[in-house]
Amino acid sequence: MKEIERTKKQILRQLIKKPATFWELINYQDSHIVNFLQAIKELLKESIIEYKKPYFYLTRNINLLTYKDPGCFNCSPFSKDSYWREILKKFKEIVKDRPLPISDFDQGFVRPEDTIKRVTFIYERGDLENTEIFILGDDDLISLSMALTKLPKRIVVGEIDKRINKFIAEKVKELEYKNIEVFNYNVIDDLPEGFHKTFDVFITDPVETHKGLKLFISRCIRALKGVGSVGYIGFTHREASLKKWYEFEKFILDSGFVITDILRDFTTYPEKDNQWADFYKTYRIMKEFDLDLPTVDWYKSCFIRFEVVKGPKILNIPLPQNLEELYIDEEAWATPLPSFLEKKEVK
């Protein structure tokens, strides 16, 4: 079972640091206690660990990174271990000349600190080390932050913006990590068969229209191997009503997943760095109230994890008939109007 293997990995990376008791180890894994016990028993049977009351010990060297504590995600991220501070420092340096967002693809990136927070949360859940990861859309350049850790087995990025793909490909050459691939991909098109049932993890920040949201996630679901595989998405309360959240959660459950974590307003989109001033003139909310440009970072996103418990099942969904249906619905009050729609509106 993938869950058992993930739990074993979480146990072992603690024991690399030092021997630990049963009660200490249970705090550093995510499984039900029955699965935790099974993982312990399998490691004992495989003679990878031994038990000398009250501690569990490693019996040999293993190829895992010692646990790197990310600290409290809300109050003091990266305060516990310099490892993540160094990753953040390197990430800020490597993305300082990143492509700026354009309205045609509903783009915008989160703060570098929040990108690393996402990576550390994925790491905490045991979904980063030695996993195959599919990223659909990478405005945030989370692929590069993961590459800096050198922990994933493989990273594949499908992105519509050729500027971002070129940037990732160029920056990867500066890193020693080579197991990363980028390809030009429009979510309107079917996911290439070579990527079906191939990945342990997917990550995406989908457009939040009714049809676009399900389309993004459906493409990603097709990429997953099966039971125990996981998905991560960014999803807001700014442009997604509770009714849309209900539709999303039902879609996830019907597809064979269970939602394990929802981190509210976990990431912030920095106004200054995104340089969105030109976008605001196209926002519906700006036209409705004749607002001044914001002086605070106000657009925030939740981070959601869900795991396959059955299937997963690819549901039949209504596809967007055009790009307007993909990007715009009645709740898209703060989505930058793509240039092709802006021209249409002017006419």
N, C-alpha and C positions, 0 to 999 in steps of 0.2 A: 504493500500500500504506500502511495506517495506520502500520505500524512505521516505514517510511521517513520519513513526515511527522513522526512523533514524534521521530525521530533528528535530522532537520533542525532542529526547534525546539530541541533540546538543544544543538546546535552553535551556532546563532545567538545564543542567550542568553549564551553564553560570549564570542562575538566582539563583542557589544555593549560588553562591558567593555574588551576590548583584543585586539589581534591575537594569534593563538595558532598553535603548530606542530601538525602532524598528531598527534604523540605526546601533546601536551597535550589536544587535543580528544577523543581516543579515551577518555580517562579520565572524561569527563563525559557519556557516552552509554551505552546498554545493548545496542546491536545487535551481532550477529555482524559480523566485520570486513568481510565482503562487502557487507552492507547499509550499514555505515558508509561504505564507499567509494562506494556508489551514491548515498547522500545527499550526500556531498561533490561528486560529479560533477554531480548535478542542480542543486545550488546554484550551481556554476560555470557551467553551461549557461544557467541563468536569470539570470546576471549579478548575483546577489545577493551573492556573494563573489568574491574574486579571490585568486590565489596568487602571491606573490612570495617565493621561497625565502628562509628556511625558514617564513615565516608566511602564514597565511590572514587576509584582511582583509574587512570589510564594505564594500560599495560604495555603500550608501545606507541611509537611516534605515528601520527596520522597527518594527512595532507589537508589541514583546515587552518584557517586564520583564527588566532586567538580572539575571543569575544571582545569587540570594541564597543563600549558602552556609549550610546549617543546622548545620554542625559535626558532630562525632561523636555519633551518636544515643545511644551507650551511655555515653561518658565525659564529654562536654561539649556537650550539645545547645544550640543557639542562641548559641554562643560566637563564631562567626565573623562574623556579620552582625547588626546591630541590628534589621534588618527583622523577623526572626522574634521577637525579644524584644518588640518593640512589638505584634506580632500577639497574642502570649501575654498581654501586659498588658491589651490591649483585650478579649480573650476572657474573661479572669478577671472583668473588670468587668461585661461584658454578661450573664454567666451566674450572677452571685452570688445572684440570687433565683430560680434555676431550680426547677422542681417536683422534689420529692424522690421517689425510687422507691417504687413500691408492688408488693406481691407478685403481684398478679393477672396482671401481664404479664412476670414474670421479669426485672425491671428492675435496673439498677445502672449507674453511670457511672464511667468511668476518670478519672484525674487530669487536670486541664486541660493540664498539661505534656505528658501522653501523647496527648491529642487533637491538640495542635499537632505533636507528633512524627509522628503518623500523617499529618497534612496535609503536613508537609515531606517525608516519604518518598514520598508520592504525587506531590508536586512534583518531587522528584529523578528519579523514573521518567518524567517527562514527561507525566503523566496528569492534571494539574490545569489548565494553561493552555488556554483556548479549547476546553474539552471539555464535553460534556453528561453530567451525573452523576446517577445514581439512588441514593438512600439508603433502604434498607428498615429501618425502626426507627432512631430517632435519640435514644436516651437520652443519648448523649455530646454531642449538639448540635454534631456535626462540621460540619453544614450552616452554622451561624453562623460557625464558625472559617474555613471556606472562603469564605464571603461577605465576611469581613473582608479577604481578600486581593484580592477583586474579579477573580480570575483565571479561574474557570470561565465558560463561555459560558452555562450553565444548570444549575440544581440543582433536583431534584424530590425531595421527602421523602414517603414513604408510612409512616404511623405510626398504630398502633391507639389510642394514648393521646391523647385530645383535649386534655388539659392541655398536653402537649408541643407539639402542633400550634398551639395558641393562643399559647403562649409564643414559638415561633419566628416566627409571623406578626407578633406585636407588636414583637419585637426587630428584625426586618428593617426595620421602618418607621424605626428610628433610624439605619440604615445607608444609604449612597448606592447600594449594590448592590441592584438590583431584580429580577434574573433568578432568583428563587427561588419555588418553589411547594410548598405542603404540602397533603396530602389525607388524610382518615381512611381507613385501610386495615387490614383484618384478613387476615393471610397465609393463613388458611384459604380465603378467597375467591380466585377467579381474578384475576390482574392485569388491570386494565382494558385493552381492546384499544388504546386511544390511546397506551399506553406500551410496546407491543410493538416490538421492533427499533428503538429510538429513541435509546439511550444509548451513549456510548463507555466509560463506567466505572460499575460499581456498588460499593457499600460496604454491608456488613451485619455485625451481630454476632448470628448465628443462635442460637436455642435449640439445645442440643447433644444432644437425644434422637435416636435413630436416624431416626425419621420427620420430626421437626421440622427437623433439620439439612438434609436433602435438600430438604424443602419450601421453606425459606427461599431456598436457593441456586437451586432450580429456578425460582422466581418471578423472581429477579434475572436468571437467564440469559435468560429470555424477553424481558427489557427491552433486551438488548444488540443492537447493530447487526450484528455479524458478526466476521470475521477481523480480529485486531488489537485488538479490544475487550478490556477487562480487568475482573477482579473482585478485590475486597479483602474479606477477612473476618477477624474476630477468632475465635480458636479456642483452647481451653485444653488443658492436660494434667491439670487438676484433676478434670474430669468427663468426659473423653474418653479412653478407653483406647487403646492402640496398635491394637487391633483396630478401634475406631471410626475412628481416623486412617486405617487401611488402607482401610476402606470409603469414607471421604470422598475420599481421593486417587484411588481407582479410579473413583468417581463423576465426579470432575472430569476425569480422563483420558478416560473413556468419553463425556463430554459434548463433547469436542473441545478441551479446554484443556491447556496445559502449566503446571506450577507453576514460577514463576520465582524466588520468594523466600519464605523462612520465617524470620521474626524471632522467636526464642524469648523468651517472657516480656517482650514489648516494651512492654506496658501493664499498669498496676496499678490495681486497684479500691480506693480509699481507704475504709477502714472508717468513720472519723469523718465524712467528708463525706456518705457515703451514708446514715448513720444507720440501719444495718441491725439494730440490737439486737432489735427486735420480730420481725424475720424469723428470727433464729437459733433461736427456740423451735420453728420448723417444720422446721428442717434435720434430715434423717435422721441425719447424723453427730453432731449434738448429743445426740440421744436415745440413740444407740448407746453413747456413752461418758460421758454426763453432763458435758460440757465446760463450762469457763468461757468467757465471751466472749473473742474474740481481742484481743490488745493490739498486734498487728502487722498490717500490710497483707500478706495472704497469698494473695489471689486474683489471679492474673496471667493474661494472655492473650497468645498469639502473634499476630502479624500476618502474613497470608499474601496473596501476590499471585499470580494466575494469569491467563494470556492465551489468547485464542482462536486456535488454529492451524487449526482445521477446523470449519465449521459456524457456531455451536454447535448441538448436537443436544439437543432436549428429550426426556429419557428418561422412560419410564413408571416411576413410583415409587408405592409403597404410601402412601396418604394417611392422616393421623391421622383416626380415626373420631370423636374428641371432643377437648376441650381437655386432658383428662388424658393422652392419648397424645401430644399436642403437647409438653407441658411435662415429663412425668415418664417416666423409664425406669429400668432397674436400676443405671445409673451416676449418677443424679441425687442424689448424697449431699449436695450443698451448694447445691441450688436451693431458693429460698424457696417453700414450698407455697402455691399460690394460695388465696385465702380460700374459694372455693367447694369446693375439695378438703379444706381444713382442717376445714370444717364437716362434710363427709362423713365424715372420719376420726373426728371426735369422736363421731358417732352410732354 
